[in-house]
Amino acid sequence: MGKKDKPAKAYAQFAALPWRRAGDGAVEVLLITSRETKRWVIPKGWPMADRDAVGTAAQEAWEEGGVRGRMEQRPLGLYGYDKWKNDRAQPMAVTVFALEVTDIADAWPEMDERERLWTSPTEAAARVAEPELAAILKRFVP
């Protein structure tokens, strides 16, 4: 395998899986739309110099989804996807942390760029495009 054939390095991102209990006690998770393609995703982003992985995930949940709460310190799992830029796919490796939502804002930084959807983990798994993220959602139990 030559240098040109070498697989691209996967870049790290950190994500929050926001969740809450509905009035009937059922677990609901929060999906948001991506800014460009409007696909259903969970809040995620690049590492932040002034935050650890959990802090980065919490900040993304606030900026992208308008939610705050209690972050789990242990990851739920990891999923991969390709981020497309300039007609090139860049592999991404996303570490997911659960966020028990205690505050849902009516206004948040990216509210004009995204939609929010509270749904069951099973329904969320059916809506996301990434198979590994769907698997995390299907097995999610707080």
C-alpha positions as CSV (number, residue, x, y, z in Angstrom):
1,M,0.0,0.0,0.0
2,G,1.6,3.3,-1.1
3,K,1.3,6.6,0.7
4,K,-1.6,7.7,-1.6
5,D,-3.5,4.5,-0.6
6,K,-3.2,5.1,3.1
7,P,-6.5,5.6,4.8
8,A,-7.2,9.1,6.1
9,K,-6.7,9.7,9.8
10,A,-10.0,9.9,11.7
11,Y,-10.5,13.2,13.5
12,A,-12.0,13.2,17.0
13,Q,-15.3,14.9,17.9
14,F,-17.4,14.8,21.1
15,A,-21.2,14.5,21.3
16,A,-23.9,14.7,23.8
17,L,-26.9,12.4,23.8
18,P,-29.5,14.6,25.6
19,W,-32.3,12.7,27.3
20,R,-35.2,13.2,29.6
21,R,-38.2,11.4,31.1
22,A,-41.6,12.2,29.6
23,G,-44.7,12.6,31.8
24,D,-45.4,8.9,31.5
25,G,-41.9,8.0,32.6
26,A,-40.7,7.0,29.1
27,V,-37.2,8.0,28.0
28,E,-37.0,10.6,25.2
29,V,-33.8,11.7,23.5
30,L,-33.2,14.9,21.6
31,L,-32.3,15.0,18.0
32,I,-31.3,18.2,16.1
33,T,-30.9,18.9,12.4
34,S,-27.5,19.5,10.9
35,R,-27.1,23.0,9.6
36,E,-26.3,22.2,6.0
37,T,-28.0,18.9,5.1
38,K,-30.9,19.0,7.7
39,R,-30.2,15.4,8.6
40,W,-31.2,14.3,12.1
41,V,-28.1,14.2,14.4
42,I,-27.1,14.7,18.0
43,P,-25.1,17.7,19.2
44,K,-21.4,17.3,18.5
45,G,-18.3,19.3,17.8
46,W,-14.6,19.6,17.6
47,P,-12.4,19.4,20.8
48,M,-12.2,22.8,22.6
49,A,-8.9,23.9,24.0
50,D,-10.4,25.1,27.3
51,R,-12.6,22.0,27.9
52,D,-12.3,18.3,28.3
53,A,-14.3,15.8,26.2
54,V,-17.3,15.9,28.5
55,G,-17.2,19.7,28.7
56,T,-17.0,20.0,25.0
57,A,-20.1,17.7,24.6
58,A,-22.0,19.8,27.1
59,Q,-21.1,23.0,25.3
60,E,-22.3,21.6,22.0
61,A,-25.6,20.5,23.6
62,W,-26.1,24.1,24.7
63,E,-25.1,25.8,21.4
64,E,-26.8,23.4,19.0
65,G,-29.7,22.1,21.0
66,G,-30.4,24.7,23.8
67,V,-30.2,22.1,26.6
68,R,-28.2,21.8,29.8
69,G,-28.0,19.2,32.5
70,R,-25.9,16.5,34.1
71,M,-23.3,14.9,31.9
72,E,-22.1,11.3,32.4
73,Q,-18.4,11.0,32.6
74,R,-18.2,7.6,31.0
75,P,-18.8,7.4,27.2
76,L,-21.8,5.6,25.9
77,G,-19.9,4.6,22.8
78,L,-18.2,5.8,19.6
79,Y,-19.5,6.2,16.1
80,G,-17.9,7.1,12.8
81,Y,-19.1,9.2,9.9
82,D,-17.6,11.0,6.9
83,K,-17.6,14.8,6.9
84,W,-17.6,16.1,3.4
85,K,-15.6,19.2,2.5
86,N,-14.4,20.2,-1.0
87,D,-15.7,16.9,-2.4
88,R,-13.5,14.9,-0.1
89,A,-14.6,12.7,2.7
90,Q,-12.8,13.1,6.1
91,P,-13.4,10.2,8.5
92,M,-14.6,11.4,11.9
93,A,-14.7,9.4,15.2
94,V,-17.3,10.7,17.6
95,T,-17.3,9.9,21.3
96,V,-20.8,10.1,22.8
97,F,-21.7,11.0,26.4
98,A,-25.2,10.9,27.9
99,L,-26.7,14.2,29.1
100,E,-29.6,14.1,31.5
101,V,-31.5,17.3,30.6
102,T,-32.5,19.6,33.4
103,D,-33.0,22.8,31.5
104,I,-34.5,23.4,28.0
105,A,-34.0,26.9,26.7
106,D,-36.5,28.8,24.6
107,A,-33.6,30.7,23.0
108,W,-30.1,29.4,22.3
109,P,-27.1,30.2,20.0
110,E,-28.1,28.1,17.0
111,M,-31.9,28.1,17.3
112,D,-32.3,29.8,13.9
113,E,-30.2,27.2,12.2
114,R,-31.6,23.9,13.6
115,E,-34.8,22.1,14.6
116,R,-35.2,20.0,17.7
117,L,-37.1,16.8,18.1
118,W,-37.8,14.8,21.3
119,T,-38.5,11.2,20.5
120,S,-37.9,7.6,21.7
121,P,-34.5,6.1,21.4
122,T,-35.9,3.6,18.9
123,E,-37.5,6.3,16.7
124,A,-34.3,8.3,16.9
125,A,-32.3,5.3,15.8
126,A,-34.5,5.0,12.7
127,R,-34.0,8.7,11.9
128,V,-30.2,9.0,12.0
129,A,-28.1,8.1,9.0
130,E,-25.1,6.6,10.9
131,P,-25.5,2.9,11.7
132,E,-23.1,3.0,14.7
133,L,-25.1,6.0,16.2
134,A,-28.3,4.1,15.6
135,A,-26.9,1.2,17.5
136,I,-26.0,3.5,20.4
137,L,-29.5,4.9,20.4
138,K,-31.2,1.4,20.2
139,R,-29.3,0.2,23.3
140,F,-29.6,3.4,25.3
141,V,-30.9,3.0,28.8
142,P,-30.2,5.8,31.3
